[in-house]
Amino acid sequence: MRATAQELWSVRLGHMLGGLQPVERLDAVPVAGTVVMLIKVGGHPAIDRRGCAVVRDGQPVRIGEWEAVEIHDPARTAERRYRRAVTTAHLPDRAVRFVKPAGHDWEADCVSPYGEPGPYCQAYAACTKVQGRFVWRRAATWSEVTTLGADLA
């Protein structure tokens, strides 16, 4: 990758889902291990983003934005993986009513695994109310899942 064709920007965790956002333009390549954002030369930092990179041996090496976030903030990796699993499973954040066949096994006020484990980890659903064939469920929050003692590795 040619650093001369793109500007390097320092980054911080900031917007939705803990993503990265550009902060300031860098005049030189920073120290090894630094996560930077690549932006089109003379471009706008929010519009002309060209991806992320990590500095290795004095050169920016392209990486995906999720990988950049993981390097930038490794402490919350499991929480972000769980959030991606919930999004992939199409679980809503607020309780939504679903119609289930008679004799379903959903119970109110419980958290249980939802669907098959995906590429990130297992998603969990919280059932908030059951009334006959109607079931209200939503994505279980991170605190609910960790309280449950689920293995999300």
ABEGO torsion letter per residue (X at the ends): XBAAABBBBBBBBABBGGBBBBABBBABBBBBGBBBBBBBBGBBAAAABAEBBBBBGGBBBBBBAAAAAAAABAAAAAAAAAAAAAAAAGBBABBBBBBBBBGBABBBGBBBBBEBBBAABBBBBBBABBBEABBBBBBBBAAAAAAAGBBAX
